[in-house]
């Protein structure tokens, strides 16, 4: 299993699990990232932070630190 920060640009992945403490999990889930959600990595900033993803019909920019807490399976 990879984490979201290691997925290449243009790839799609399915969320397997959100790891971390309770407030971190809640913040990530409030953004719409939940188990079995498909995410498409659109862009990564030149220095690697933040990461722009598409999910559930909208664009989301997420910090690399948060992306490290999202385990995904590439599809």
C-alpha positions as CSV (number, residue, x, y, z in Angstrom):
1,X,0.0,0.0,0.0
2,X,1.1,3.5,-0.9
3,X,0.2,6.8,0.6
4,X,-1.4,9.6,-1.4
5,X,1.8,11.7,-1.4
6,X,3.6,8.9,-3.4
7,X,1.1,8.6,-6.2
8,X,2.3,10.0,-9.6
9,X,0.6,12.8,-11.5
10,X,-2.2,11.5,-13.7
11,X,-2.8,8.4,-11.7
12,X,-6.0,7.3,-10.0
13,X,-6.1,5.6,-6.6
14,X,-8.8,4.3,-4.2
15,X,-8.6,5.3,-0.6
16,X,-8.0,2.3,1.6
17,X,-7.5,3.8,5.1
18,X,-6.9,7.1,6.8
19,X,-4.3,6.9,9.5
20,X,-3.3,9.4,12.2
21,X,-4.8,10.8,15.4
22,X,-8.6,11.5,15.7
23,X,-8.5,15.3,14.8
24,X,-6.5,14.6,11.7
25,X,-8.8,11.8,10.6
26,X,-11.8,14.0,11.1
27,X,-10.4,16.9,9.1
28,X,-9.5,14.6,6.2
29,X,-12.9,13.0,6.2
30,X,-14.6,16.4,6.4
31,X,-12.9,17.2,3.1
32,X,-14.7,14.3,1.5
33,X,-11.8,11.8,1.5
34,X,-13.3,8.6,2.9
35,X,-12.7,4.9,2.4
36,X,-13.2,3.6,-1.1
37,X,-13.3,7.1,-2.6
38,X,-11.5,7.3,-5.9
39,X,-9.0,10.2,-6.2
40,X,-7.2,11.5,-9.3
41,X,-3.9,13.3,-8.8
42,X,-4.0,16.4,-11.1
43,X,-1.0,18.4,-10.1
44,X,1.8,18.6,-7.6
45,X,3.5,22.0,-6.8
46,X,7.1,22.3,-7.9
47,X,8.5,21.8,-4.4
48,X,6.0,18.9,-3.8
49,X,3.6,20.7,-1.5
50,X,0.5,21.0,-2.0
51,X,-1.0,18.3,-4.1
52,X,-4.1,18.9,-6.2
53,X,-6.6,16.0,-6.5
54,X,-10.0,15.5,-8.0
55,X,-12.6,13.5,-6.2
56,X,-16.4,13.4,-6.0
57,X,-16.7,15.9,-8.8
58,X,-14.6,18.7,-7.3
59,X,-11.0,19.8,-7.0
60,X,-9.2,19.7,-3.7
61,X,-5.7,20.9,-2.7
62,X,-4.2,19.0,0.2
63,X,-1.0,19.4,2.1
64,X,1.7,16.8,1.7
65,X,1.6,16.1,5.5
66,X,-2.1,15.3,5.3
67,X,-1.6,13.2,2.1
68,X,0.9,11.0,4.1
69,X,-2.0,10.0,6.4
70,X,-4.1,8.6,3.5
71,X,-3.3,5.0,2.4
72,X,-4.4,4.3,-1.1
73,X,-4.4,1.5,-3.6
74,X,-3.5,2.5,-7.2
75,X,-6.0,1.5,-9.8
